[in-house]
Amino acid sequence: RQMCIRDSTHPKFSQERLVKLADRRLGLGADQILSIDPNLHINIWNADGSKARMCGNGLRTLGMWMFSDNAHFNVNSDIIELTTVSGKVKLAKHGDEIKLYMPFKANIREEGGTYFVDIGNLHKICIVSSNPRNFEVYADDNHNVSCIWLADGKCNARTWELGTGETCACGSAAFSIASVLDSMGEPNLAIH
């Protein structure tokens, strides 16, 4: 779940306020909160108030808002270019879908069966034999972590996001996992 706000420079959007908004029990609830300024610069915060470098699903959510609210955003084409701390990205409207195009290729490094992927934010993809019981033991302070296991012709995944915890939907993790599967010669496996 993501939340988008128009201008985070307003005093009511302090880090403390963002954490309260992201709280699933007492606030509106969000894994990340994205803000956009008049120059189309994007800031992204995790649920714990820490800064994030990329949020694929959040950027697509923001794109849906921007394409549908022309009164505020003055979008006159089917493509929007935004600036994140990781660089420029493009959002494109295709019917009811919003596609995210990142102008950089995933940088993948493998160490002993663990893959480290940089796609604007850092991911660690751990190949495991089955669904791990203690999933949190794979987490660290520098990476979003996904454990993946291959079974019945598909790739199963669990993802732990920095500043958020375990999540059911992480667009940059899905992209990272797909990049790793492609590098392993398994580009057509569905990710669950």
Kinemage of the C-alpha trace (Angstrom):
@kinemage 1
@onewidth
@group {chain A} dominant
@subgroup {mainchain}
@vectorlist {calphas} color= white
{ca arg a 1} P 0.000 0.000 0.000
{ca gln a 2} L 1.237 3.457 -0.909
{ca met a 3} L 0.025 6.975 -0.206
{ca cys a 4} L 0.717 10.041 -2.362
{ca ile a 5} L 0.702 13.688 -1.272
{ca arg a 6} L 1.142 16.832 -3.353
{ca asp a 7} L 3.726 18.864 -1.471
{ca ser a 8} L 5.688 17.563 1.493
{ca thr a 9} L 7.280 20.956 2.211
{ca his a 10} L 4.116 21.986 4.054
{ca pro a 11} L 4.821 21.969 7.836
{ca lys a 12} L 2.067 19.433 8.558
{ca phe a 13} L 4.126 16.778 6.738
{ca ser a 14} L 6.918 16.404 9.274
{ca gln a 15} L 8.629 13.025 9.596
{ca glu a 16} L 6.606 12.382 12.750
{ca arg a 17} L 3.367 13.141 10.886
{ca leu a 18} L 4.332 10.869 7.981
{ca val a 19} L 4.939 7.969 10.396
{ca lys a 20} L 1.510 8.575 11.963
{ca leu a 21} L -0.158 8.616 8.545
{ca ala a 22} L 1.569 5.338 7.575
{ca asp a 23} L 0.511 3.543 10.776
{ca arg a 24} L -1.921 0.752 9.813
{ca arg a 25} L -3.830 0.824 13.127
{ca leu a 26} L -3.978 4.529 13.969
{ca gly a 27} L -3.377 6.241 10.623
{ca leu a 28} L -4.386 5.660 7.027
{ca gly a 29} L -1.808 2.889 6.555
{ca ala a 30} L 0.964 2.698 3.953
{ca asp a 31} L 4.227 0.888 3.218
{ca gln a 32} L 5.556 4.060 1.588
{ca ile a 33} L 4.438 7.662 1.256
{ca leu a 34} L 5.384 9.571 -1.885
{ca ser a 35} L 5.292 13.324 -2.354
{ca ile a 36} L 5.576 15.334 -5.525
{ca asp a 37} L 6.649 18.958 -5.816
{ca pro a 38} L 5.743 21.396 -8.621
{ca asn a 39} L 8.947 20.449 -10.523
{ca leu a 40} L 7.928 16.756 -10.550
{ca his a 41} L 10.587 15.759 -8.028
{ca ile a 42} L 9.532 12.779 -5.935
{ca asn a 43} L 10.401 12.077 -2.311
{ca ile a 44} L 9.676 8.644 -0.872
{ca trp a 45} L 9.430 7.700 2.811
{ca asn a 46} L 9.060 4.241 4.324
{ca ala a 47} L 6.452 3.548 7.005
{ca asp a 48} L 9.063 4.133 9.730
{ca gly a 49} L 9.888 7.614 8.364
{ca ser a 50} L 13.200 6.652 6.743
{ca lys a 51} L 13.878 7.809 3.185
{ca ala a 52} L 13.564 5.338 0.306
{ca arg a 53} L 15.259 5.649 -3.084
{ca met a 54} L 12.635 3.898 -5.211
{ca cys a 55} L 9.096 2.536 -4.944
{ca gly a 56} L 7.814 0.949 -8.152
{ca asn a 57} L 4.213 0.418 -7.049
{ca gly a 58} L 4.088 3.848 -5.418
{ca leu a 59} L 5.294 5.553 -8.594
{ca arg a 60} L 2.625 3.724 -10.609
{ca thr a 61} L 0.003 4.800 -8.021
{ca leu a 62} L 1.220 8.378 -8.303
{ca gly a 63} L 1.006 8.107 -12.092
{ca met a 64} L -2.607 6.924 -11.878
{ca trp a 65} L -3.424 9.990 -9.759
{ca met a 66} L -1.557 12.363 -12.056
{ca phe a 67} L -3.195 11.037 -15.229
{ca ser a 68} L -6.680 11.163 -13.662
{ca asp a 69} L -6.383 14.596 -11.953
{ca asn a 70} L -5.530 16.863 -14.854
{ca ala a 71} L -6.806 19.934 -12.965
{ca his a 72} L -3.889 19.671 -10.520
{ca phe a 73} L -1.166 18.170 -12.685
{ca asn a 74} L -1.845 19.462 -16.221
{ca val a 75} L -0.792 16.213 -17.887
{ca asn a 76} L -1.170 16.594 -21.653
{ca ser a 77} L 0.329 13.331 -22.877
{ca asp a 78} L 0.394 9.637 -22.078
{ca ile a 79} L 3.966 9.892 -20.717
{ca ile a 80} L 5.193 11.665 -17.581
{ca glu a 81} L 8.854 12.042 -16.603
{ca leu a 82} L 9.581 12.257 -12.873
{ca thr a 83} L 12.792 12.696 -10.902
{ca thr a 84} L 13.602 10.447 -7.930
{ca val a 85} L 16.782 10.406 -5.859
{ca ser a 86} L 17.820 7.429 -8.015
{ca gly a 87} L 17.327 9.302 -11.278
{ca lys a 88} L 14.653 10.015 -13.847
{ca val a 89} L 11.822 7.568 -14.502
{ca lys a 90} L 8.955 7.612 -16.969
{ca leu a 91} L 5.355 6.647 -16.395
{ca ala a 92} L 3.224 5.744 -19.399
{ca lys a 93} L -0.528 5.310 -19.574
{ca his a 94} L -1.687 2.309 -21.614
{ca gly a 95} L -5.489 2.123 -21.342
{ca asp a 96} L -6.220 1.527 -17.647
{ca glu a 97} L -2.627 0.481 -16.857
{ca ile a 98} L 0.271 2.642 -15.741
{ca lys a 99} L 3.691 1.306 -16.721
{ca leu a 100} L 6.934 2.377 -15.076
{ca tyr a 101} L 10.033 2.685 -17.236
{ca met a 102} L 13.363 3.018 -15.474
{ca pro a 103} L 16.191 4.188 -17.731
{ca phe a 104} L 18.779 2.086 -15.961
{ca lys a 105} L 19.435 -1.620 -16.168
{ca ala a 106} L 19.508 -3.774 -13.057
{ca asn a 107} L 23.046 -4.180 -11.753
{ca ile a 108} L 23.289 -7.794 -10.491
{ca arg a 109} L 26.084 -9.328 -8.444
{ca glu a 110} L 26.008 -12.957 -7.240
{ca glu a 111} L 27.766 -14.220 -4.110
{ca gly a 112} L 27.314 -17.857 -3.101
{ca gly a 113} L 23.715 -18.204 -4.276
{ca thr a 114} L 22.633 -14.785 -3.041
{ca tyr a 115} L 22.033 -12.064 -5.595
{ca phe a 116} L 22.519 -8.363 -4.923
{ca val a 117} L 20.531 -6.133 -7.258
{ca asp a 118} L 20.635 -2.347 -7.617
{ca ile a 119} L 17.697 -0.885 -9.542
{ca gly a 120} L 17.695 2.506 -7.874
{ca asn a 121} L 17.299 0.869 -4.485
{ca leu a 122} L 19.183 -2.154 -3.192
{ca his a 123} L 17.751 -5.673 -3.099
{ca lys a 124} L 19.131 -8.949 -1.813
{ca ile a 125} L 17.569 -12.010 -3.451
{ca cys a 126} L 18.145 -15.232 -1.482
{ca ile a 127} L 17.517 -18.557 -3.191
{ca val a 128} L 16.003 -20.939 -0.620
{ca ser a 129} L 14.588 -24.474 -0.901
{ca ser a 130} L 11.147 -23.686 0.580
{ca asn a 131} L 9.146 -20.991 2.351
{ca pro a 132} L 11.395 -19.903 5.254
{ca arg a 133} L 9.906 -20.012 8.760
{ca asn a 134} L 12.136 -17.293 10.182
{ca phe a 135} L 12.104 -15.011 7.196
{ca glu a 136} L 13.418 -12.017 9.169
{ca val a 137} L 16.849 -13.654 9.648
{ca tyr a 138} L 17.634 -12.797 6.012
{ca ala a 139} L 16.965 -9.080 6.562
{ca asp a 140} L 19.777 -6.562 6.919
{ca asp a 141} L 20.060 -2.781 7.256
{ca asn a 142} L 21.035 -2.076 3.642
{ca his a 143} L 18.732 -4.080 1.368
{ca asn a 144} L 15.144 -4.959 0.686
{ca val a 145} L 15.304 -8.746 0.978
{ca ser a 146} L 13.379 -11.340 -1.010
{ca cys a 147} L 13.563 -15.071 -0.421
{ca ile a 148} L 12.575 -17.019 -3.511
{ca trp a 149} L 12.021 -20.729 -4.075
{ca leu a 150} L 11.153 -22.474 -7.299
{ca ala a 151} L 8.353 -25.060 -7.229
{ca asp a 152} L 5.782 -26.403 -9.680
{ca gly a 153} L 7.049 -24.249 -12.537
{ca lys a 154} L 6.726 -20.953 -10.694
{ca cys a 155} L 8.804 -18.675 -8.501
{ca asn a 156} L 7.452 -18.106 -4.994
{ca ala a 157} L 8.660 -15.034 -3.126
{ca arg a 158} L 8.509 -13.271 0.222
{ca thr a 159} L 9.849 -9.745 0.565
{ca trp a 160} L 11.067 -7.725 3.550
{ca glu a 161} L 11.257 -3.987 2.815
{ca leu a 162} L 13.539 -1.653 4.706
{ca gly a 163} L 11.548 0.660 6.920
{ca thr a 164} L 8.362 -1.349 6.409
{ca gly a 165} L 8.838 -5.054 7.180
{ca glu a 166} L 7.292 -7.940 5.293
{ca thr a 167} L 5.093 -6.844 2.427
{ca cys a 168} L 2.839 -8.573 -0.076
{ca ala a 169} L 3.556 -6.087 -2.867
{ca cys a 170} L 6.910 -4.560 -3.743
{ca gly a 171} L 7.298 -3.497 -7.368
{ca ser a 172} L 11.053 -3.008 -7.202
{ca ala a 173} L 11.414 -6.482 -5.604
{ca ala a 174} L 9.366 -8.019 -8.421
{ca phe a 175} L 11.609 -6.264 -10.966
{ca ser a 176} L 14.739 -7.418 -9.094
{ca ile a 177} L 13.501 -11.003 -8.865
{ca ala a 178} L 12.607 -11.017 -12.570
{ca ser a 179} L 16.101 -9.696 -13.373
{ca val a 180} L 17.701 -12.480 -11.306
{ca leu a 181} L 15.491 -15.147 -12.902
{ca asp a 182} L 16.457 -13.817 -16.329
{ca ser a 183} L 20.168 -14.010 -15.395
{ca met a 184} L 19.592 -17.629 -14.259
{ca gly a 185} L 18.020 -18.530 -17.631
{ca glu a 186} L 14.457 -18.658 -16.227
{ca pro a 187} L 12.894 -15.494 -17.718
{ca asn a 188} L 9.367 -16.899 -18.137
{ca leu a 189} L 8.600 -18.041 -14.586
{ca ala a 190} L 5.577 -16.382 -12.973
{ca ile a 191} L 6.413 -14.722 -9.643
{ca his a 192} L 4.005 -15.382 -6.764
